Amino acid sequence: MITIIDHIIEHYDLEFLEEFSIELNPNPYDEILDLVTALNTRYGDIFPRMRYSFGIQSFDNSVLQLSSRQYSFTGIQHFLRDLREIKIPTMVVNLDFIAFGKGKREKEEFLAWDRCGRDWYDQILASGFVDSVSLYTLELF
């Protein structure tokens, strides 16, 4: 990834660039945290803002399993706590979530919130650590 970013910096005029955005899954946790640290160190002073969008998807282990994610709610908790430790002032954190579409489950069931909890959503949004949240549909059959 660093090679690609270096190529972009070398070959494109970035004078008016306001934000550099990267989408990542939060797994394998340690490797992703190491990558974010490396990118922050290398580019934190070059890009005015670096947006990291993490595909959390859900705090519900059954949804994570249905969508073939290789991580769990407990792992997401660990990841987000460690991510908070390496956040720099120019770093923007976005979390991607599945809005509905949990196999044969009803949309209303999801909208009642994940079993792991509305409390976690509320805590993360209230913390100020997360700068934005994306919701999208994913239909699993």
N, C-alpha and C positions, 0 to 999 in steps of 0.2 A: 504494500500500500504506500509506503514511503517513497518508493521509486516512482509510482504514478503521480503522487502529489508533487514531488520534485520536478517531474517532467512538466506538469501544468504550470508551476511557478516559472520554470525556465522558458517556456514557449508561448505563454499567454500573458496579455496585459491584464493585471489584476488591480490596477489603480482604483477602480470603482467597486471592487469586491467588498461587500459589507459582511458577508457570512459565508463560511465554508461548512458544508453539512455532510455528515457521515452517518450511515445507518448500520447498526450492528445488532447482533443478537447477544444476550448477556451470558453466553456460554461458549467455550469453557471460561469460567469466571476469571481465573487468574490471568489467563492469556489476554482476555479483553481488557482487564484493568491495566496490565502491562502495556498493551497497545495504546490505550488512552493516555497513559503517563508519557509514553514515548512521543506521541503526537503533540501533546501539550508542551513538552519540553522543546521539541524541534520547531513547532509552528506557533506556539502561544504568543510570541511577539511579532509574528509576521501577519497573521490573520486578525482582523479587528474582533471577530467573533467566530468561535468554533462550536457548531451545533452537533451534538451527538444524540441521535435518535435510537433508542434501544427498544427492540421488539419484545417487550415484557409479555404481551398478549393477554394475560389474565393472572389473577391471584388464586384461581381455582385450579387445583391439581388435576381434576377430571378434564377441564378444558385444555390444559397444557398437554395432557396425555392424548386427547382426541386430535389435537393439532400437531401431534408428533414432535413436541418440544422435548429437548433432552435436559430439562431443568424443572425444579419444583418451586412451590411457594417459599419454602424455607431457603432454598438457594437464592431466590430473587431477593429476599430480605438481606441475606449476607452480601450479595452483590451491591445492592443499593447503599448499604451502610459503608462498605469499602469505597464505593464510588464517591460518596460524599467527602471522604478524606482526601481525595486527589483532585477535587474540583478547584479550578483556578478562576480568577475574575472574568476572563474572556470566554469561559466555557458555558454553553447553554445545554441543558439537559431536557430532552423530550422523551416521553414514554409512549409507546404504541400499544393500544389495547384492541381486542376484538370487541366490537359493539354488540353483536349478536350473531347467531348462526352456529349453535352448538349441536350439530348433528340433528337428531330428531326432536330435541328439546324445543319448547316453545320460546318465542322471542320474549314474552312477558316474564318467563322464569329468569332469563338472564337479566332483564331490566330490574328485577328485584335484588340484584347484586350477587356477586360471587359468594359462595359459602365461606371463603377465607376472609372476606369481609369488606364491608363498607367502611369499617373503621380504618383499614389500611389505606383505602382511597382517600378518605378524609384527612388522615394524618399526613400523607405524602403531599397532598395539595396545600394543606395548611402550613407545612414546614417551610415553604419558600425554596426548598432545594430543587424541586422540579419546576422548570420554567414553562413547560407546555405539555399538553397531552393530546395524542391523536387517537381517534376512534375510527375503526373501519369494520366492515362486515366481512365475515369469512364463513362461507357455507361449507359444512362438512357433511358428506353423504356416507 
